[in-house]
Amino acid sequence: MPDTQATPEPAEAEDRVLISGRVRESVRRRMKLYSAGHDVSLQDLIDAALDEYLAKRGA
C-alpha cells in the first residue's frame, strides 16, 4: 500500500544550529524507518516535522 503522506523536502539553504533533546525510543525507531523508507535524512525529517508543528501553531 503506497504512503499517501508527502516526503519532507530539504529546507532552503540556511545555516543549521545544534539543539539537544530526547525522544522516546519508539519515536526514534519510527523516524529511522520512515527516513530509510523515504530516502530522506533524519536531519531533514526532524527539521520538516518541527517546521510543520510550529507553522500549524502560528510560530
C-alpha positions in Angstrom: 0.0 0.0 0.0 1.6 3.3 -1.0 2.2 6.0 1.5 -0.1 9.0 1.0 1.9 11.4 3.1 4.3 13.8 1.4 8.0 13.2 1.9 9.7 16.1 3.7 11.8 18.2 1.3 15.1 19.8 2.3 14.8 23.3 3.8 16.1 26.2 2.0 19.8 26.8 2.2 20.2 28.1 5.7 22.8 27.6 8.4 21.9 24.9 10.9 22.4 25.0 14.6 22.8 22.2 17.1 19.9 21.6 19.5 19.6 18.8 22.0 16.6 16.9 23.2 15.4 13.4 23.9 12.6 11.4 22.3 11.1 8.1 23.2 12.8 5.0 21.8 9.7 4.1 19.8 9.6 7.5 18.1 13.3 7.2 17.2 12.6 3.8 15.7 9.7 5.2 13.6 11.9 8.2 12.5 14.6 5.9 11.3 12.2 3.6 9.5 10.5 6.5 7.8 13.8 8.1 6.9 15.2 4.9 5.3 12.0 4.1 3.5 11.5 7.5 2.0 15.2 8.3 1.2 15.2 11.4 3.5 17.9 12.2 6.1 16.9 12.2 9.8 18.1 15.8 9.9 15.7 16.8 7.1 12.9 14.8 8.7 13.3 16.4 12.1 13.6 19.9 10.5 10.4 19.4 8.4 8.5 17.9 11.4 9.3 20.8 13.7 8.7 23.4 11.0 5.2 21.9 10.3 4.4 21.7 14.0 5.4 25.3 14.6 3.7 26.6 11.4 0.4 25.0 12.5 0.6 26.9 15.8 1.4 30.2 14.2 5.0 30.3 15.4 
